[in-house]
Amino acid sequence: MDASFPLGLSPLQRRKRSAILDGAKTVFLRQSFALARMDDVAAAAGVGKQTVYRHFKSKEALFVGLVMSMCAEVGALLANPQREPSDDSPEAELHALGSLLAQILIAPDVLRLYRAIVAEAERLPELGQVFYENGAKVVRAIAANILRKRFDESTAALRAATFINLVLGDAYLELSIGYAVPDVEARFALQIDEAVAAALR
């Protein structure tokens, strides 16, 4: 369940909250957190500013909610990566996971979210925790679950962390700081191949 949507919301409240999060995504990821105004979010969401504050008590709380929501979207996509129906080997599953992870994380809005989190993490420490618990930790758990087909639990967890780091590699670092990566798909393909081989070695 998406933790950015509390239990007990009516269908109308859920629709409004979803609209607010969509508006926040538009505003925060285009203007930066520092420049974003709640008035702008309300306008982008098509609701009144008081409605925004009924759902999120502050701009900081709204940003945390946006991070949780986007992480939940990514987690849902990664939980079922596409692969050949007949191939459920760890190699195929890891390759599908790595390919989908790279594809998602280099999307412009996801890169903008990561940069915004890094920019605000010192001022809003809870942001880093929310991102780790709902993002990085979830991805590692998915990889570890695959690797438990071949290794014990502690080894699977360790290799899952290494796998994720190798999938992202230097190419993701370069993209996250705004460096134009030539042949980005080929770079990630090589990194994913190496990550799979290292995880199962």
C-alpha positions in Angstrom: 0.0 0.0 0.0 1.2 3.5 -0.8 2.1 5.1 2.6 1.5 8.6 1.2 -2.2 7.8 1.3 -3.3 7.3 4.9 -6.0 4.8 5.8 -9.6 6.0 6.1 -9.6 8.5 3.2 -12.8 8.7 1.3 -12.7 8.3 -2.5 -13.0 12.1 -2.9 -10.2 12.7 -0.4 -8.0 10.2 -2.2 -8.7 11.9 -5.6 -7.8 15.3 -4.1 -4.7 14.0 -2.4 -3.6 12.4 -5.6 -4.2 15.7 -7.5 -2.2 17.6 -4.8 0.7 15.1 -5.2 0.6 15.5 -9.0 0.6 19.2 -8.6 3.5 19.0 -6.2 5.4 16.9 -8.6 4.9 19.5 -11.4 5.9 22.4 -9.2 8.7 20.9 -7.0 10.5 19.2 -9.8 10.4 22.1 -12.2 11.1 25.0 -9.8 13.0 23.4 -7.0 11.8 22.9 -3.4 13.1 26.3 -2.3 11.3 28.3 -5.0 8.1 26.3 -4.9 5.0 27.9 -3.3 2.0 26.2 -1.9 -0.2 28.6 -4.0 1.5 27.2 -7.1 0.9 23.6 -6.0 -2.8 24.4 -5.3 -3.1 25.9 -8.7 -1.4 23.0 -10.5 -3.7 20.6 -8.5 -6.9 22.5 -9.3 -7.8 22.8 -5.6 -7.8 25.6 -3.0 -4.7 26.2 -0.9 -6.6 25.3 2.3 -7.3 21.9 0.8 -3.6 21.4 0.3 -3.0 22.3 3.9 -5.7 19.9 5.1 -3.8 17.1 3.5 -0.2 18.3 4.2 0.5 20.6 7.1 3.5 22.3 5.5 5.5 22.5 2.3 8.1 20.1 3.9 5.4 17.5 4.7 4.1 17.8 1.2 7.6 17.2 -0.2 8.0 14.1 2.0 4.6 12.9 0.8 5.8 13.4 -2.8 8.9 11.4 -2.2 6.9 8.5 -0.6 4.4 8.5 -3.5 7.1 8.5 -6.2 9.0 5.7 -4.4 5.9 3.7 -4.1 5.3 4.0 -7.9 8.9 2.9 -8.6 8.6 0.0 -6.1 5.4 -1.2 -7.8 7.0 -1.2 -11.2 10.1 -3.0 -10.0 8.2 -5.7 -8.2 7.2 -7.3 -11.5 9.9 -6.7 -14.1 9.1 -8.2 -17.6 11.2 -11.2 -18.7 10.7 -14.2 -20.9 7.8 -16.2 -19.4 9.7 -19.5 -19.4 12.8 -18.1 -17.8 12.7 -17.6 -14.0 16.4 -18.2 -13.4 18.2 -15.7 -11.1 20.2 -14.5 -14.1 17.1 -13.6 -16.1 15.3 -12.1 -13.0 18.3 -9.9 -12.1 18.8 -8.8 -15.6 15.2 -7.8 -15.9 15.3 -6.0 -12.6 18.6 -4.1 -13.4 17.3 -3.1 -16.8 14.0 -1.7 -15.4 15.8 0.0 -12.5 18.1 1.8 -14.8 15.3 2.8 -17.2 13.2 4.2 -14.3 16.0 6.0 -12.5 17.3 7.9 -15.5 13.8 9.3 -16.3 14.0 13.1 -16.1 11.5 13.5 -13.2 13.1 10.8 -11.1 16.6 12.4 -11.6 15.1 15.7 -10.6 13.6 14.1 -7.5 16.9 12.6 -6.5 18.7 15.9 -6.9 16.0 17.7 -4.8 16.4 15.1 -2.1 20.1 15.5 -2.0 19.8 19.3 -1.9 17.4 19.3 1.0 18.6 16.2 3.0 20.7 18.1 5.4 17.9 20.6 6.3 15.2 17.9 6.3 16.9 14.7 7.7 13.6 12.8 7.6 13.7 13.1 3.8 16.8 10.8 3.5 15.2 8.3 5.8 11.9 8.3 3.9 13.8 7.9 0.6 15.9 5.1 1.9 13.1 3.2 3.6 10.7 3.5 0.7 13.2 3.5 -2.2 16.7 2.1 -1.9 15.8 -0.5 0.8 12.8 -1.8 -1.2 14.9 -2.2 -4.3 17.6 -4.1 -2.4 15.0 -6.3 -0.8 13.6 -7.2 -4.3 17.2 -8.1 -5.5 17.9 -10.1 -2.3 14.7 -12.1 -2.7 15.9 -13.2 -6.2 19.4 -14.0 -4.9 18.0 -16.2 -2.0 17.3 -18.7 -4.8 21.1 -19.3 -4.8 22.5 -18.0 -1.5 21.8 -17.9 2.2 20.0 -14.8 3.5 23.0 -12.8 4.7 25.0 -13.4 1.5 21.9 -12.6 -0.6 21.5 -9.2 1.2 25.2 -8.4 0.7 25.2 -9.3 -2.9 21.9 -7.4 -3.5 23.5 -4.2 -2.3 26.5 -4.8 -4.6 24.3 -5.6 -7.5 22.3 -2.3 -7.2 25.5 -0.3 -6.9 27.0 -1.9 -10.0 23.8 -1.5 -12.0 23.9 2.3 -11.3 27.7 2.6 -11.6 29.4 5.8 -12.8 26.7 6.4 -15.5 24.1 7.2 -12.8 26.5 9.4 -10.9 27.3 11.4 -14.0 23.6 11.8 -14.9 22.6 12.8 -11.4 25.1 15.8 -11.5 23.9 16.9 -14.9 26.7 15.4 -17.0 25.7 14.4 -20.5 26.5 10.6 -20.8 27.2 9.5 -24.4 25.7 6.2 -25.4 23.9 6.0 -22.1 21.9 2.9 -22.9 25.0 1.0 -23.9 26.8 2.1 -20.8 24.0 0.8 -18.6 23.8 -2.4 -20.6 27.4 -3.1 -19.8 27.0 -2.2 -16.1 23.9 -4.5 -15.8 25.8 -7.4 -17.4 28.7 -6.9 -14.9 26.3 -6.5 -12.0 24.5 -9.8 -12.8 27.8 -11.6 -13.2 29.2 -10.2 -10.0 26.1 -11.0 -7.9 26.0 -14.6 -9.0 29.7 -15.3 -9.1 
